[in-house]
Amino acid sequence: MATFVVLGKWTDRSFEAMKDPKACEEIKKIVKDMGADIKAWYMLMGQYDEVCILEAPDAEIVARIVIALTMKYGGKSETLRAFSEEEAKKICPSQG
């Protein structure tokens, strides 16, 4: 599974959706049903309002998730592929 960092900015539509007490569980279900796992979620202070760490088989699945959630709940996002230390060692040339 690959790791992805999704940075989110809330919009008026996002705030409206937050009024639904079931929204959080529904989001988790959508992500799971589309083949990914939420590893962590944090509300942020600063340029972004939230960060979600996802594990998914590939970027295509994450793109589908982001599109589906944006269509339903609004918001704006930036998605980054994150590489673990182990993955980075395989990618980066040897220092020796």
Order of alpha helices (4+ residues) and beta strands (2+ residues): beta-alpha-alpha-beta-beta-alpha-beta-alpha
